[in-house]
Amino acid sequence: MTFTERQRAAMALIADTFVPGSDTAPAASATPSIDFALSMASKNPRASELKQLAMLLNLWDSRGLGLALTGRPRRFSDLSQAQREQVLLSLGDSRIGAKRALFSALKGASIAPYYMAGGPAVWDSIGYPGPLGVRDGAPAPTIIPVPVTGDM
């Protein structure tokens, strides 16, 4: 599935609310994490879940969803950072299980890709030296692959 620019923008708004950036770390939308998150989501084999995600992202920055989430017909993009955080926190604190599940899914889809795909700009900000790579002096593999030929 290919996500539209509107859906990508909605994901960026959500991710930037969870990871707004700081003096030492970039915001989520300033990293490859948005595209990485949507790429991971697109690999979901359940068509119904992909359809739900696409619908949610289509509606995310609408007055209608703003009314449903906050009681006011305001677009998510019109809210301040603190107000956007409050909207998401209210989902996490809701008595309704589906809203809490939505909060958890949005948080996971925003934060995990940020640290996974953020690269050196993100890793440096948390003191992570990056992937280890190949160890110097690594022992030879104990299993030696045998080429497969058509002669069976």
N, C-alpha and C positions, 0 to 999 in steps of 0.2 A: 504494500500500500504506500502511496505517495501522499504526504501531507501537504496541504495548501499553505500559502504564505500566511493566511489568517490564522490557521491552526498553529503554525510555527511561532507566530507573534504571541499567541495566547500562552503557549508553553514557555516562551521567554519571559512573559510577565509573571507567570507563576514561579518559575525558577529564580528570577531576580528578586522575588519576594522572600524566598527561602535563603538565597545566597546573593545579597545585594552588593557584595564586594566591600573593600576597605582600602586603607592607604597601602596595605601590603599584599592584598589579594584582589584579583579581578572579579567582577560580577559574573554570574553564570552566563549571561548572554555575550560576554566578551571572550568566551572560550568555545571550543567545539562541543561542549556538553549538550546543548539544545539539540543539535543534529544527531548526536550520539544517542540521546534519550529517545528521540522519535524513530531512529533507525532500529533500536532495540525493540520498541513497541511494535513496529511494523512487522517484526518476525513472529508475533503472536499467531499461532495457528488457529485460534478461535475467532472466526469472522465476526461473531456477535460482539465480542469484547472490543475488537478494533472499531466496529461501527459505533459503539458507545463512546469510545475515546474520541473519535472524530467528531461526534455530535457534541460532546462536552466542550471540546476545544473550539468548535464553531460558535457555541453559545457563550463561552467564557467571558468575553468582553462585551456582553450585551446588557442593555438596561433590564431586560426580563430576568436574566440570571442574577443580576445585582439585586433586584427586588426579592427574588426567592431566597438569596443568601443573607441579605442585610436588612430587608424590609424597606429599602429605598431603591428607586429605579436609577441607579448610577452605574456607569461602566467601571469595571475593575481598573482600567487604565486612567480613569479620572481621579482615583483615590491616591492619597499620599502613601508613602512607604509604610508608615505606621498604621494607616487605615487598612491597607492590603494585608499587612501582618495580622491585624485584628480579625479580618474576615477569615483568613485561613485558620487562625487559632480557634475561632468560634466553631469551625467545622470539627476540629480535633476535640473540643470540649463538649460537643453536642450530645444530647441524650439519645439521639437517633443514630443507630449503628451504621447505617449507610453513609451518613455524613462523616463519621469518624473513619470509616474505611476509605472514603474519598480523600480525606486529609492525609491518611497514611500513604495511599498510593501516590498522591501528588508530591509528598515530601520525598518518598523514595525515588520517584522519577526525576526529581530535581537535584537532590544532593549526591546520590551515588554516581550518576554520570559526571557530575562536576569534578569529583575527586578522581574518577577513573580516566576521563578524557581531558581534564583541564590542562594537563601537561606541566612543564617546568614552572610556569608562572604560578600555578596553584600549589604544586608540590613544594616549591621553595618557600612559600608563605607559611607552610606548616612544618618545615624542616625535614621533609621526606627527600632522600637523596635520589629517588627515581628507581626504576627497575634495576635489578642487580646485573642482568645480562649473563654472559658466559663467564664462568669462574676460571681464572688463570690456573693452570695445572690440573684441570678437571680430568678425572680418569677416563680412559677410553670406554665407550659403551660396551656393556657385557653382551648385549644382543646385537648380532650383526644381521642387517636385513639382507634377504636373498631376493634378487630380482625375479619377477614373475615373467615367465615366458609362455608362449602358446603351446608348448610341448607338454602335454599331460598324458 
